[in-house]
Amino acid sequence: MKAEIEHAIRGRHPLLYCLTPEEDRVLETLEALAGARGDGARVSTWDCVAGLQPATDEDTRDPRAALEAIVRGGHPGFVLMRDLPAHLGRADVVRALRNAYHALGPAGRTAIVLAAPELRLPEALHKEVFLVEPGLPSASELLERVARVEADYPGAAVPEALRSALALALRGLTLNEAAHVMHRIFGRGAAAEREIFAEVNAEKQRLLRQSGGLEFVPNPVDLEHVGGLEVLKEWARARKDLFTQKAVDEGLPTPRGVLIMGVSGCGKSLCAKAFSALWNIPLFRLDMNLVFSGLYGSPEAAFHRALKAVESVAPVVLWIDEIENALGMTSERATVEQSLTFSTFLTWMQERPPLVFVAATANRIESLPAEVIRKGRFDEVFFCDLPTDAERRSILRIHLGLNGIDPESIPVDRLLYATRGWTGAEIEQAVIAARIDAHNEGRAVTLDDLRRHIRRMVPLAATMAEQVKAIRDWSYERALKASRDEPAPAG
């Protein structure tokens, strides 16, 4: 912020408009600039309740009276006017500002600074007012505010090893919002790493709650709970350190996103959740049904607002489930709104800022236009096939453990042939059903429980054999397999 305001001051602009909700941050910046000038410059403030401060002999609560008093006073420095944009519909206030521009401009000693979170500037002032968009606080500003809060809680400091990661996690918050988060963390005493970042993510959830179509996903999945898909998991692990403040400072390229396509139930959505947990950044799901519902205005405006909101809280994983349906790619008669939204999405994917990672999933991959799949919009396109024997073994053991069943108590290798052609989601449901039966009878889960439910279920690969074959044929040589090929059996 300081650099942007200094740039305006060097040009002797007497009227500045700071487009920011952080009035306190603007005030601190002006005080620092005034102190560095060495000509007796000082900072005054105005709001519609208190008037000019330090107070004068006049009643300056009216904005016109305040502006006229500033021109007469002529003291060097800055006047921060907090509520003035709300009064710019008055012709006399606009005229008073234009008069102030001509009276203060030549000397360059005094500048009037308007601060507001939204732009309310009449056409008559466009040429006189210099617009400053300072953006959100930098990592150093955030860490400085964290240190201020730490001083109030002896013994509850953030570990030094986490400070850089915390600065990155706090990006997208104002200084006051960051302070509120840290007060909540320190107020509970010493906090573990997971608790600290969970609190930061909760604050970002609160900020995005009013952005149409965005849903915070609160329970990320540990990458070790994803069975198989080793190629995809290795790709994600190799990029873990790119979502750090050190990587940002060094200018390393951050991952842009992946498109994960394949058979329904093979772990595509699970991977999106695992990225969030592995990289320790929040996950938001973009619900396109809400975007097109009209609850948040026109679909184009709601979609644009959602993307801007995601950018503001980066680093973040943006999950778009079944992208071919979400953007109307499967419809032969796509609406105008869908076409415009799709075009907006493609442009944004190409030009979006760093630290916004898009995890898109697709089932009907033949419906995806070539411009979505091409390099530059996604880093990689992965295909999740039906799990191999080794992957099904891993999936069975994972879901047994998640359901409170000792994986060593069940000889899972005896289930591999019976589950051939099954998806991970189908295996999960068989384990859950077996657990319910055992619970109802007050005993432990047995191999026979699992076999019984496996025999009862008809997998998707059988009921939708033609569709599954078409998906696999289409993906061959068009996408990178998320699984590692199993070696051929000996002999």
Wavefront OBJ file of the C-alpha trace (Angstrom):
o trace
v 0.000 0.000 0.000
v 2.802 2.419 0.895
v 4.359 2.211 -2.560
v 1.052 2.950 -4.325
v 0.336 6.016 -2.197
v 3.929 7.270 -2.522
v 3.593 6.981 -6.299
v 0.525 9.247 -6.205
v 2.159 11.745 -3.850
v 5.217 12.099 -6.104
v 2.835 13.174 -8.856
v 1.364 15.820 -6.495
v -2.122 14.390 -6.693
v -4.175 16.206 -4.020
v -7.145 13.788 -4.160
v -6.647 10.056 -3.651
v -9.254 7.310 -3.498
v -8.032 4.145 -1.697
v -10.230 1.235 -2.742
v -9.913 -0.899 0.385
v -11.948 -1.890 3.447
v -8.870 -1.387 5.666
v -9.173 2.176 6.972
v -6.737 1.477 9.821
v -4.119 0.182 7.401
v -4.482 3.329 5.266
v -4.095 5.484 8.389
v -0.944 3.651 9.489
v 0.529 4.055 6.002
v -0.216 7.795 5.925
v 1.318 8.274 9.369
v 4.493 6.522 8.229
v 4.689 8.691 5.097
v 4.061 11.887 7.053
v 6.745 11.005 9.587
v 9.279 10.426 6.831
v 8.698 13.805 5.132
v 10.421 15.965 7.730
v 8.409 19.134 6.952
v 6.044 18.996 9.913
v 3.494 16.965 7.999
v 0.708 15.421 10.070
v -2.302 13.228 9.515
v -5.852 14.371 10.250
v -8.985 12.288 9.966
v -12.640 12.937 9.201
v -15.822 10.957 9.580
v -19.454 11.996 9.564
v -19.816 11.516 13.335
v -16.688 13.119 14.790
v -15.902 15.609 12.002
v -12.290 16.686 11.552
v -9.808 15.378 14.107
v -7.893 17.077 15.638
v -11.044 19.132 16.170
v -11.351 22.769 15.067
v -13.541 25.573 16.354
v -16.036 24.838 13.582
v -18.634 22.084 13.262
v -17.064 20.009 10.486
v -19.318 16.956 10.531
v -20.842 18.052 7.227
v -18.480 16.957 4.402
v -18.673 20.286 2.561
v -17.765 22.230 5.719
v -14.911 19.821 6.376
v -13.476 20.205 2.868
v -13.632 23.995 3.058
v -11.882 23.914 6.467
v -9.117 21.693 5.038
v -8.453 24.161 2.219
v -8.366 27.105 4.631
v -6.125 25.284 7.096
v -3.434 24.531 4.557
v -1.350 22.377 6.931
v 1.088 19.953 5.274
v 0.295 16.260 5.379
v -2.754 14.097 4.766
v -6.444 14.085 5.637
v -8.054 10.647 5.708
v -11.783 11.017 4.995
v -13.507 7.777 5.945
v -17.159 8.337 5.032
v -16.883 10.793 2.164
v -17.693 8.385 -0.738
v -21.209 7.925 0.685
v -21.814 11.702 0.206
v -20.604 11.966 -3.384
v -24.172 12.083 -4.659
v -24.373 15.663 -3.406
v -23.493 18.316 -5.988
v -22.080 20.706 -3.352
v -19.709 18.024 -2.007
v -18.489 17.202 -5.522
v -17.904 20.921 -6.173
v -16.070 21.294 -2.837
v -13.782 18.417 -3.797
v -13.044 19.955 -7.194
v -12.304 23.278 -5.514
v -9.958 21.480 -3.109
v -8.214 19.829 -6.054
v -7.397 23.210 -7.635
v -6.511 24.879 -4.307
v -4.194 22.150 -2.982
v -2.754 20.800 -6.213
v 0.016 23.268 -7.122
v 1.814 23.136 -3.767
v 1.627 19.390 -3.309
v 1.838 19.801 0.475
v -1.581 18.431 1.418
v -3.496 15.438 0.078
v -7.058 14.370 0.828
v -7.387 10.583 0.945
v -10.768 8.899 0.588
v -11.036 5.288 1.805
v -13.877 2.892 1.002
v -14.311 -0.824 0.154
v -16.262 -0.032 -3.018
v -15.838 2.535 -5.766
v -18.375 5.378 -5.636
v -16.942 8.040 -7.879
v -19.149 10.326 -10.010
v -18.138 11.098 -13.574
v -17.385 14.715 -12.620
v -14.448 13.592 -10.444
v -12.847 10.966 -12.682
v -10.129 13.339 -13.903
v -9.315 14.851 -10.497
v -9.213 11.785 -8.247
v -6.264 9.379 -8.378
v -7.463 5.811 -7.764
v -5.270 3.610 -5.572
v -5.992 -0.115 -5.326
v -3.542 -1.285 -2.694
v -4.597 -4.916 -2.589
v -4.497 -7.127 0.465
v -1.639 -7.230 2.988
v 1.698 -8.766 2.081
v 3.274 -11.673 3.949
v 5.516 -9.308 5.939
v 2.534 -7.160 6.986
v 0.600 -10.235 8.083
v 3.516 -11.578 10.122
v 3.951 -8.186 11.754
v 0.281 -8.243 12.804
v 0.683 -11.819 14.091
v 3.624 -10.632 16.208
v 1.494 -7.830 17.676
v -1.183 -10.302 18.736
v 1.442 -12.707 20.087
v 2.637 -10.012 22.470
v -0.727 -10.224 24.279
v -0.389 -13.980 24.872
v 2.923 -14.891 26.554
v 3.845 -18.506 25.922
v 1.415 -18.994 23.021
v 3.696 -18.078 20.114
v 3.558 -19.643 16.656
v 6.510 -22.027 16.181
v 9.205 -20.453 14.035
v 9.028 -23.320 11.549
v 5.363 -22.541 10.863
v 5.585 -18.776 10.459
v 6.239 -18.797 6.727
v 3.435 -21.292 6.086
v 1.109 -19.269 8.308
v 1.844 -16.080 6.355
v 0.883 -17.878 3.153
v -2.262 -19.347 4.733
v -3.370 -15.900 5.939
v -3.160 -14.427 2.456
v -6.499 -13.064 1.372
v -7.369 -11.752 4.847
v -7.215 -8.136 5.938
v -4.959 -7.243 8.849
v -7.952 -7.020 11.175
v -9.305 -10.377 10.007
v -5.896 -11.955 10.510
v -5.735 -10.443 14.005
v -9.151 -11.872 14.909
v -8.031 -15.330 13.756
v -4.832 -15.167 15.806
v -6.706 -13.980 18.905
v -8.951 -17.039 18.627
v -5.940 -19.319 18.214
v -3.840 -17.847 21.028
v -6.868 -17.486 23.295
v -7.021 -21.276 23.548
v -3.376 -21.538 24.565
v -0.725 -23.460 22.638
v -2.244 -24.789 19.402
v -1.146 -27.665 17.190
v -0.312 -27.057 13.535
v -3.554 -28.658 12.322
v -5.627 -26.491 14.694
v -3.921 -23.287 13.531
v -4.585 -23.911 9.855
v -8.097 -25.205 10.526
v -8.910 -21.870 12.180
v -7.508 -19.921 9.226
v -9.526 -22.044 6.794
v -12.663 -21.487 8.875
v -12.179 -17.715 8.549
v -11.876 -18.042 4.788
v -15.046 -20.120 4.777
v -16.839 -17.293 6.562
v -15.604 -14.743 4.036
v -16.770 -16.778 1.043
v -20.138 -17.739 2.508
v -21.870 -14.900 0.658
v -20.230 -15.667 -2.669
v -22.751 -17.516 -4.792
v -21.990 -21.132 -5.599
v -18.950 -21.651 -3.363
v -19.044 -24.366 -0.728
v -16.264 -24.929 1.804
v -15.281 -28.612 2.091
v -14.292 -28.997 5.746
v -12.948 -32.551 5.928
v -10.006 -33.085 3.586
v -8.839 -36.641 2.986
v -5.367 -37.858 3.880
v -3.525 -38.930 0.742
v -2.758 -42.267 2.404
v -6.509 -42.968 2.454
v -6.562 -42.945 -1.350
v -6.019 -46.509 -2.523
v -3.863 -46.966 -5.593
v -3.521 -44.141 -8.152
v 0.195 -44.028 -7.372
v 1.158 -41.991 -10.445
v -1.299 -39.246 -9.512
v -0.249 -39.348 -5.848
v 3.437 -39.067 -6.749
v 2.620 -36.066 -8.954
v 0.890 -34.372 -6.016
v 3.671 -35.174 -3.526
v 6.303 -33.735 -5.876
v 4.476 -30.371 -5.816
v 3.828 -30.121 -2.090
v 6.638 -27.628 -1.440
v 5.448 -25.310 -4.229
v 2.583 -24.078 -2.032
v 4.912 -22.382 0.445
v 5.961 -18.786 1.029
v 9.557 -19.733 0.165
v 8.462 -21.003 -3.256
v 6.473 -17.811 -3.836
v 9.437 -15.634 -2.834
v 11.730 -17.566 -5.192
v 9.287 -17.165 -8.063
v 8.787 -20.902 -8.595
v 5.823 -21.799 -10.822
v 2.891 -23.091 -8.808
v 0.669 -25.888 -10.130
v -2.339 -24.595 -12.068
v -4.625 -27.605 -11.924
v -5.470 -31.103 -13.054
v -8.387 -32.642 -14.909
v -9.181 -36.095 -13.519
v -11.410 -38.178 -15.749
v -12.551 -41.752 -15.686
v -15.016 -44.293 -14.402
v -17.462 -43.084 -11.762
v -16.503 -44.187 -8.236
v -12.775 -44.628 -8.895
v -11.563 -41.850 -6.587
v -11.622 -38.683 -8.674
v -13.371 -36.543 -6.067
v -11.332 -38.161 -3.318
v -8.157 -36.915 -4.985
v -9.415 -33.315 -4.994
v -9.902 -33.558 -1.224
v -6.487 -35.186 -0.796
v -4.727 -32.311 -2.598
v -6.118 -29.920 0.009
v -4.872 -32.018 2.932
v -1.450 -32.704 1.402
v -0.745 -29.073 0.537
v -2.409 -27.728 3.703
v -4.621 -25.250 1.839
v -8.428 -24.906 1.985
v -10.746 -26.635 -0.461
v -13.797 -24.956 -1.988
v -16.282 -26.640 -4.286
v -17.908 -24.571 -7.016
v -21.554 -25.590 -7.281
v -22.608 -24.590 -10.783
v -26.235 -25.520 -10.060
v -26.341 -22.627 -7.593
v -24.594 -20.329 -10.060
v -27.278 -21.002 -12.683
v -30.133 -20.985 -10.162
v -30.524 -17.199 -10.232
v -30.308 -16.942 -6.422
v -27.171 -14.805 -6.750
v -28.126 -12.722 -9.779
v -27.305 -13.489 -13.391
v -25.196 -16.643 -13.900
v -22.362 -14.698 -15.560
v -22.174 -12.215 -12.671
v -22.438 -14.942 -10.027
v -19.720 -17.003 -11.719
v -17.425 -13.986 -12.062
v -18.012 -13.057 -8.411
v -17.243 -16.605 -7.263
v -13.956 -16.700 -9.203
v -12.888 -13.322 -7.816
v -13.744 -14.487 -4.304
v -11.597 -17.591 -4.749
v -8.698 -15.468 -6.001
v -8.965 -13.230 -2.937
v -8.389 -16.095 -0.473
v -5.626 -17.913 -2.396
v -3.821 -20.249 -1.850
v -6.792 -22.503 -2.389
v -7.937 -25.651 -4.194
v -11.031 -24.998 -6.320
v -12.923 -28.230 -6.952
v -15.287 -28.386 -9.941
v -17.067 -31.734 -9.902
v -18.346 -33.241 -13.172
v -17.150 -30.270 -15.160
v -18.843 -31.462 -18.346
v -22.257 -31.146 -16.690
v -21.388 -28.050 -14.666
v -20.632 -25.935 -17.715
v -23.256 -27.357 -20.034
v -20.813 -29.247 -22.231
v -23.097 -32.287 -22.468
v -26.144 -30.338 -23.574
v -26.888 -30.202 -27.281
v -28.807 -26.980 -26.724
v -26.659 -25.097 -24.252
v -28.188 -21.839 -23.102
v -26.636 -18.472 -23.829
v -25.745 -18.180 -20.136
v -23.921 -21.525 -20.228
v -22.006 -20.534 -23.359
v -20.948 -17.207 -21.864
v -19.980 -18.850 -18.579
v -17.966 -21.497 -20.390
v -16.126 -18.812 -22.343
v -15.424 -16.893 -19.132
v -14.112 -20.050 -17.494
v -11.698 -20.812 -20.341
v -10.285 -17.280 -20.257
v -9.941 -17.371 -16.486
v -8.210 -20.763 -16.589
v -5.617 -19.312 -18.939
v -5.063 -16.025 -17.096
v -5.860 -16.806 -13.447
v -3.343 -15.745 -10.783
v -1.007 -18.226 -9.097
v -1.935 -20.179 -5.956
v -5.421 -21.027 -7.251
v -5.313 -24.738 -8.068
v -8.252 -26.135 -10.033
v -9.155 -29.783 -9.458
v -11.761 -30.668 -12.082
v -13.360 -34.079 -12.468
v -15.248 -35.537 -15.420
v -17.179 -38.729 -16.153
v -18.432 -38.218 -19.729
v -15.030 -37.315 -21.040
v -16.002 -37.585 -24.704
v -18.107 -34.449 -24.147
v -15.112 -32.307 -23.211
v -14.099 -29.788 -25.905
v -10.481 -29.844 -27.004
v -9.906 -26.311 -25.685
v -10.558 -27.513 -22.123
v -8.057 -30.353 -22.269
v -5.177 -28.606 -23.972
v -1.986 -27.780 -22.072
v -1.867 -24.375 -20.436
v -5.249 -24.672 -18.781
v -4.404 -27.820 -16.829
v -0.953 -29.070 -15.900
v -1.974 -32.658 -16.501
v -4.957 -34.771 -17.528
v -5.229 -38.009 -15.545
v -7.374 -41.053 -16.199
v -8.652 -43.127 -13.257
v -9.303 -46.659 -14.482
v -10.939 -49.552 -12.646
v -8.526 -50.528 -9.843
v -5.981 -53.272 -10.367
v -5.593 -56.254 -8.019
v -2.942 -54.439 -5.981
v -5.108 -51.314 -5.781
v -8.171 -53.261 -4.685
v -6.077 -54.896 -1.974
v -5.046 -51.426 -0.779
v -8.622 -50.086 -1.005
v -10.003 -53.015 0.997
v -7.428 -52.556 3.751
v -8.068 -48.801 3.893
v -11.833 -49.161 4.248
v -11.520 -51.962 6.776
v -9.348 -49.690 8.897
v -11.660 -46.696 8.487
v -14.554 -48.854 9.685
v -12.782 -49.998 12.829
v -11.884 -53.447 11.477
v -8.342 -54.749 11.851
v -7.122 -55.267 8.248
v -4.915 -58.124 9.466
v -8.003 -60.025 10.664
v -9.395 -60.381 7.134
v -7.518 -62.302 4.373
v -8.295 -59.676 1.734
v -6.433 -61.562 -1.011
v -9.344 -64.013 -1.056
v -11.617 -61.164 -2.174
v -9.530 -59.877 -5.077
v -10.973 -62.158 -7.762
v -14.567 -61.591 -6.638
v -14.103 -57.793 -6.781
v -12.393 -57.698 -10.159
v -13.946 -54.848 -12.168
v -15.205 -53.121 -9.020
v -14.693 -49.435 -8.265
v -13.352 -48.134 -4.972
v -16.774 -46.732 -4.065
v -18.389 -50.164 -4.555
v -15.783 -51.822 -2.352
v -16.405 -49.197 0.331
v -20.142 -49.900 0.319
v -19.565 -53.651 0.639
v -17.365 -53.075 3.713
v -19.932 -50.707 5.262
v -22.769 -53.186 4.693
v -20.738 -56.004 6.273
v -19.956 -53.839 9.277
v -23.654 -52.996 9.791
v -24.586 -56.683 9.735
v -21.894 -57.558 12.248
v -22.848 -54.643 14.489
v -26.509 -55.688 14.522
v -25.482 -59.190 15.617
v -22.975 -57.933 18.195
v -19.888 -59.572 16.691
v -16.789 -58.816 14.641
v -16.811 -58.601 10.833
v -15.766 -61.816 9.119
v -14.643 -62.779 5.630
v -18.043 -64.414 5.054
v -19.811 -61.081 5.752
v -17.796 -59.420 3.020
v -18.267 -62.298 0.580
v -22.028 -62.270 1.111
v -22.371 -58.601 0.235
v -19.932 -58.845 -2.661
v -22.068 -61.627 -4.178
v -25.204 -59.494 -3.842
v -23.824 -56.391 -5.571
v -23.631 -55.938 -9.327
v -20.754 -53.569 -10.177
v -21.022 -50.634 -12.561
v -18.606 -52.335 -14.950
v -21.280 -55.003 -15.503
v -24.445 -52.871 -15.564
v -22.866 -50.171 -17.758
v -20.322 -52.306 -19.597
v -20.604 -50.467 -22.917
v -20.242 -47.035 -21.317
v -17.261 -48.104 -19.190
v -15.571 -49.591 -22.264
v -16.170 -46.366 -24.213
v -14.587 -44.301 -21.424
v -11.538 -46.559 -21.270
v -11.133 -46.622 -25.058
v -11.442 -42.823 -25.300
v -8.848 -42.204 -22.587
v -6.264 -44.527 -24.102
v -3.406 -42.280 -25.367
v -5.438 -39.144 -24.526
v -4.644 -38.982 -20.800
v -1.992 -40.057 -18.331
v -2.994 -43.142 -16.356
v -3.314 -42.332 -12.668
v -2.388 -45.907 -11.759
v 0.889 -47.694 -12.224
v 0.692 -50.682 -14.567
v 0.886 -54.045 -12.810
v 3.629 -56.387 -13.982
v 2.468 -59.257 -16.108
v 2.185 -62.574 -14.218
v 5.253 -64.813 -14.469
v 5.198 -67.737 -16.863
l 1 2 3 4 5 6 7 8 9 10 11 12 13 14 15 16 17 18 19 20 21 22 23 24 25 26 27 28 29 30 31 32 33 34 35 36 37 38 39 40 41 42 43 44 45 46 47 48 49 50 51 52 53 54 55 56 57 58 59 60 61 62 63 64 65 66 67 68 69 70 71 72 73 74 75 76 77 78 79 80 81 82 83 84 85 86 87 88 89 90 91 92 93 94 95 96 97 98 99 100 101 102 103 104 105 106 107 108 109 110 111 112 113 114 115 116 117 118 119 120 121 122 123 124 125 126 127 128 129 130 131 132 133 134 135 136 137 138 139 140 141 142 143 144 145 146 147 148 149 150 151 152 153 154 155 156 157 158 159 160 161 162 163 164 165 166 167 168 169 170 171 172 173 174 175 176 177 178 179 180 181 182 183 184 185 186 187 188 189 190 191 192 193 194 195 196 197 198 199 200 201 202 203 204 205 206 207 208 209 210 211 212 213 214 215 216 217 218 219 220 221 222 223 224 225 226 227 228 229 230 231 232 233 234 235 236 237 238 239 240 241 242 243 244 245 246 247 248 249 250 251 252 253 254 255 256 257 258 259 260 261 262 263 264 265 266 267 268 269 270 271 272 273 274 275 276 277 278 279 280 281 282 283 284 285 286 287 288 289 290 291 292 293 294 295 296 297 298 299 300 301 302 303 304 305 306 307 308 309 310 311 312 313 314 315 316 317 318 319 320 321 322 323 324 325 326 327 328 329 330 331 332 333 334 335 336 337 338 339 340 341 342 343 344 345 346 347 348 349 350 351 352 353 354 355 356 357 358 359 360 361 362 363 364 365 366 367 368 369 370 371 372 373 374 375 376 377 378 379 380 381 382 383 384 385 386 387 388 389 390 391 392 393 394 395 396 397 398 399 400 401 402 403 404 405 406 407 408 409 410 411 412 413 414 415 416 417 418 419 420 421 422 423 424 425 426 427 428 429 430 431 432 433 434 435 436 437 438 439 440 441 442 443 444 445 446 447 448 449 450 451 452 453 454 455 456 457 458 459 460 461 462 463 464 465 466 467 468 469 470 471 472 473 474 475 476 477 478 479 480 481 482 483 484 485 486 487 488 489 490 491
